[in-house]
Amino acid sequence: MVTDFIRISRSPALKGACEISGAKNAVLVIMASTILAAGKSILRNVPVSSDVLTMIELLEYFGAEIYFDQVDNRIEIDSSTIVQSEVCPNIMSRMRASFLVMGPLLARFGRASMALPGGCSIGQRPIDYHLINFKKMGVIIEEDAYYLKATCQQLQARRLVLEYPSVGATENILMAATLTSGITEIVNAALEPEVQDLINILKKMGANISVQAPATIVIQGVEQLQPVEYAVMPDRLEAGSLLLAAAITGGEISIPNAQPHVMDVFLLKLEQMGHTIITGDDGRGIFLQATSKPQAVSFKTGPYPGFPTDLQAPMMVAQTLADGVSIIEETVFENRLLHIKELQKMGAKIEQHGTKAIVTGVNQLVGASVVASDIRASCALVLAGLVAHGPTHMTGLVHFDRGYDRLREKLTQLGGRVERFSSEILGIEDKLDQQAL
Ligand code: UD1
């Protein structure tokens, strides 16, 4: 059996300029939204990641015709040929975000069927907020332990209240509501920048959507939406990861296409650590110069505009080498601290108490054989490897490939020593363990 692994070696301070790719969390739902507008939509700034390829596979399975220019990061999706509305279980098992086609399918065809997504390593991740609210909109849902079938004659506009501002539930209901006659309100909606990006493309398609303070999305249904050309927003999570790579290695980085206004709390925390942050006058671009004496900071993840849960793991790496003690609380996903065990193997001093981590800064990390448990943990472990003494070997690359477009190449361009290999599992794992320490 063949497996891929990444070897990360202690690297010099990362320095240089780097453009970030389109946002993974925005592009998936935006691709799903093209179902709503029969015809050919063109998306630009599309990252090349395995999740995007999976979403292409799913839309093609439905009958869409797709052309993806991976060099130009441009994708054409002709959704006029869609005939199928059943998500095949194999695709659902690879990517939970497949569930985001439910809203558009219900709005356009009045039916959607799929295997239930189930839990994953970062937590149970139920879909009750999606289902409860679709039912309130008149959808009949038949489900057993593995499968659900949703049908409706006509979606009904309602005032819907989310118990928690779930990103996926907000997006799914929002898409369904665009073609629902009357006014739908989503109260306590998620307002993550990726949700805003979805609103922007839907408005360009002709949807009538407004956002009312503090967090209500109001949708006045329209009869139909038009296909459009749209550029996906830059990935704030990739920007954060690259800023941390420079910060951790004591370097400096400029990201000309980053959007600082969607990263406020994260940038504040970097400043509190002692790093210098300069943002572009025109609202674009972030420059970071690392301090040589980083101070530990505490933070708690939360819905936007709070500290993003997707940057919790990489930010934890920065705390492992900072001066002092950091208390990190994960409030969004109940099991998103699996990277602690891997960082401990690398010499990090971290105690876990439920969903809290207490990180005491140490002088150095050491290379080890580590396993990535989810997309963001994979990035965190690569960052830790950049400063560890001795090589780090990371497996579990399926997660790394799902979430990032050429991140390894970007880190290498900045001076990071990150190499990818394929190997026979049997035999080489033992050698890796011996080499690693
Ligand atoms: C999206 C992002 C993910 C990010 C997360 C939070 C994508 C493809 N993924 O995931 O990277 O970390 O937002 O910013 O965009 N919940 C329920 N019932 C539901 C739905 C959610 O209890 O029906 C819970 C979840 O288990 C979790 C919390 O709500 O504890 C937040 O989940 P949600 O905001 O829905 O995250 P995703 O949309 O799955």
Residues whose N, C-alpha, C, O or C-beta is under 5 A from the ligand:
A	BS01	UD1	N25 A97 R125 P126 I127 D128 Y129 H130 P165 S166 V167 G168 A169 T309 D310 V332 F333
